[in-house]
Amino acid sequence: MDTTSCFHGDADFCPECGSVLPLPGLEDKVTCQRCAFAIDVHEFEVHVIKSSVVFNSLESSSAAMETEEEVEKGPVIDRKCSRCGHEGMVYHTRQMRSADEGQTVFYTCTHCRYQEKEDS
């Protein structure tokens, strides 16, 4: 098996055929599963892998960006608000519990913005 290549590239890819190389294991060589190119496992010791997780801020999330106009969007039904007594509420549904159970319906009063929920 040839351990040298005329191409130079990312260490995660075979320099001969471009396939993703398997992770180094206990063997002395990493062998490409497609073309059988082999490279010494010690070639991977110099590579540093860094990762990070970036969380979105709450202000930029879609739930925080709802404005008063967006609350009023959606179908209006004839339902009496339990707080102000106004007739007419906007609703939307979400699957909050497991998939084999019913969805949750959220109602918002178009007059006072009071919210109610109902598990169906």
C-alpha positions as CSV (number, residue, x, y, z in Angstrom):
1,M,0.0,0.0,0.0
2,D,1.2,3.4,-0.9
3,T,1.4,5.9,2.0
4,T,2.3,9.0,0.1
5,S,0.1,11.0,-2.2
6,C,0.8,13.7,-4.8
7,F,-2.2,15.7,-3.5
8,H,-2.6,17.7,-0.3
9,G,-5.9,18.4,1.4
10,D,-7.9,18.2,4.5
11,A,-6.8,15.3,6.8
12,D,-10.4,14.1,7.1
13,F,-10.5,13.2,3.3
14,C,-8.5,10.7,1.3
15,P,-6.0,12.6,-0.8
16,E,-6.3,10.0,-3.7
17,C,-10.1,9.7,-4.2
18,G,-11.6,12.4,-1.9
19,S,-13.7,10.0,0.2
20,V,-14.1,10.6,3.9
21,L,-11.5,8.7,5.9
22,P,-12.6,6.6,8.8
23,L,-11.6,7.8,12.3
24,P,-8.2,6.6,13.6
25,G,-8.5,3.5,15.7
26,L,-6.2,1.1,17.3
27,E,-4.4,0.2,14.1
28,D,-1.2,1.8,13.0
29,K,-2.7,3.0,9.7
30,V,-5.9,4.7,8.5
31,T,-7.1,3.1,5.3
32,C,-9.5,4.6,2.8
33,Q,-12.4,2.2,2.4
34,R,-12.9,3.2,-1.2
35,C,-9.4,3.1,-2.8
36,A,-7.3,1.4,0.0
37,F,-5.0,4.4,0.3
38,A,-3.3,4.1,3.7
39,I,-1.8,6.8,6.0
40,D,0.1,6.5,9.2
41,V,-2.2,7.1,12.2
42,H,0.5,9.5,13.7
43,E,-0.3,12.0,10.9
44,F,-3.5,12.8,12.8
45,E,-1.7,13.7,16.0
46,V,-1.0,17.3,14.9
47,H,-4.6,18.1,14.0
48,V,-6.7,20.0,16.6
49,I,-10.4,19.7,16.5
50,K,-12.4,22.5,18.1
51,S,-16.1,22.8,18.5
52,S,-18.4,25.3,20.1
53,V,-22.1,25.7,20.7
54,V,-23.7,29.1,20.2
55,F,-27.2,29.7,21.6
56,N,-29.5,32.3,20.1
57,S,-30.4,35.1,22.4
58,L,-34.0,35.2,23.7
59,E,-34.6,38.6,22.1
60,S,-33.9,37.1,18.6
61,S,-36.1,34.0,19.1
62,S,-39.4,33.8,17.2
63,A,-41.4,33.6,20.3
64,A,-40.0,36.9,21.6
65,M,-40.5,38.7,18.3
66,E,-44.3,38.4,18.3
67,T,-45.9,41.8,18.1
68,E,-49.4,42.8,18.9
69,E,-50.4,42.7,15.2
70,E,-49.1,39.1,14.9
71,V,-51.2,38.0,17.9
72,E,-54.3,39.1,16.1
73,K,-53.5,37.0,12.9
74,G,-55.2,33.8,12.5
75,P,-58.8,32.5,12.5
76,V,-61.2,34.3,14.7
77,I,-63.9,32.1,16.3
78,D,-67.0,32.8,18.3
79,R,-65.7,32.2,21.8
80,K,-66.4,34.4,24.8
81,C,-63.4,35.7,26.7
82,S,-63.5,34.6,30.3
83,R,-61.9,37.8,31.5
84,C,-63.6,40.7,29.6
85,G,-66.6,38.9,28.1
86,H,-65.8,40.0,24.5
87,E,-67.0,37.7,21.8
88,G,-64.2,36.7,19.4
89,M,-60.9,35.0,20.0
90,V,-58.0,34.1,17.7
91,Y,-56.7,30.6,18.1
92,H,-53.7,28.5,17.1
93,T,-52.7,24.9,17.9
94,R,-49.5,23.1,19.0
95,Q,-48.6,19.6,19.7
96,M,-47.3,20.0,23.3
97,R,-47.7,16.4,24.6
98,S,-46.8,13.1,23.1
99,A,-47.8,12.4,19.5
100,D,-50.5,9.9,20.6
101,E,-52.4,12.5,22.6
102,G,-54.4,15.5,21.3
103,Q,-53.1,18.9,20.5
104,T,-53.3,22.0,22.7
105,V,-55.4,24.9,21.5
106,F,-54.3,28.4,22.5
107,Y,-57.0,31.2,22.4
108,T,-56.2,34.9,22.5
109,C,-58.9,37.5,23.1
110,T,-58.9,40.1,20.3
111,H,-60.0,42.8,22.7
112,C,-57.9,42.4,25.9
113,R,-55.2,39.9,24.7
114,Y,-56.0,37.5,27.5
115,Q,-54.8,34.0,26.7
116,E,-56.5,30.7,27.5
117,K,-55.4,27.1,26.6
118,E,-57.4,24.0,26.1
119,D,-56.1,20.4,25.8
120,S,-58.1,18.5,23.3
